[in-house]
Amino acid sequence: MVKGFAIGRAVVMGAATLEVAHYRIQPDDVQSECERLEAAVAAAAEELNNMASSLPADAPRELAALLTVHGMLLVDPMLLQQTCDLIAERQYNAEWALATQGQILGEQFAAMEDEYLRERGADVRQVIERVLRMLSGSMTLLPLLDADHADESLIVVARDISPADMLRLRGARFGAFLTDLGGPTSHTAIVARSMNVPAVVGLGHVRSLVRDGDMLIADGSTGAVLINPSEQVLDEYHRRQQAYADERAALTVLRDAQAVTLDGVAIRLEANIELPEEAAVAMAAGADGIGLFRSEFLFMGRPDLPGEEEQYQAYSTVVRTMQGRPVTIRTLDLGADKTLDGEVTVATNPALGLRAIRYCLANPELFAVQLKALLRASRHGPVRILIPMISHMHEVLATRQAIAAARAELDARGEKYSGKIELGAMVEIPAIAIAIEPFVADLDFLSIGTNDLIQYTLAIDRGDNDVADLYDPLHPAVLRLIANTINAGERAGKPVSVCGEMAGDARVTRMLLGLGLKEFSMHPQQLLDVKKEVRLAHTNALRVKVASALNRAEPIDLAALAA
């Protein structure tokens, strides 16, 4: 969800993959059908290129990069060549073959363990829907409302919305997004958050429940959607909408204010980013640095691997933009469920398989390229290397050896880099949180990835709707692991941060402060909300309350902490 309130008329966006024609062609027509597909792909690529080259000055920074990613997907053999193979092997018409290939790719992405990468399957789906619209000859996204509602705000209701389509939908009447699919890291949520527009994603079947022209209320804070509410309810939400707008306006005065608690404890508030361009958004939000740069985004949605120079340019762009503030770059966090050459294999249990640092150490040449690019970027400002999914000390040692080898190669080439680069690890496996002492002693810093830590601690698949209600960030076992890590860092004099979703949730800010946390990393748009909570908190009092609550079996009462 993306916070905020929207009130407006519904416009329902069609889903092209649900409406394609299904028929078999003659063997002699295979070549012409493939050519028809290729022409539609080329037309879609040209449209995306035109959009990318003519972005308005006030377009969100994320859109240009996302349009580029979709353009690269259009030339990926997994899309075009394998769809043509379906046309040849099964005599499917182009639309049927493309929708089938989309379903195959969607299932492969859905099987991925990493939530962020799993939701990148939305990119493939959105690209396929764009090509299907080209094949059908219809590029209409939304029906027209009648003139009686011409001045009302629009709330777009869709199965899913691509970044390119979001650009086309921008305008003065634009109010909110409601989608059947998606999650906190889907592009709909990412771009909506960057535009400060309310969004409620992952609703399941909202597109089938809403008709064009229905009056809607979208509450991005609670995820509530009201269809054709009464006048009394509308009046109430107009008041809430104005109150929220006043609250956001008041928060802007905190941009340059210090994040210091009432009892004088300084707190670092850093930003999570996926794209180099987002570093500028972090700076504009007043971030103290980049607490998590998910480098795997550079590797996704392309048929080739980014070379050392391309990675160096991306990392150094972020470092320069941050103007001396520290930049923490997580090494490649992919798994055995998605190989980098486009071949997909699904392990028996990918969550526990060859992923993250395990994958990098098993592919030393790929790892070496990234490490050399990271080292070179450090000449432009402070860079910290973050290792994901550490569970054994020998993985730390192997990573240090890989870094030493990369340094030696750069020395031989005469390349410059900083002599002081800090090395840290993600705490996202319970084993490291329980036996934390050797890790905190050997490493320079720790970063708690609460999303996976919760998943592994509670044995709950975050992507499984059947057990989603059991995914509890406030479970006492989870909080004790976080507390154990923070306390170990305090004893060793090593910084510990939280970079998972909990860090950006202002409702749990005081609880994390009560656990002793002094470094948070989150989406830039969440910084001011968290900073407000920090400046109203008294850490010594909170530590007493939280310490007492940790000894109980039930989750911490957040309302009691704010009292």
Disulfide bonds with the S-S distance in Angstrom:
none
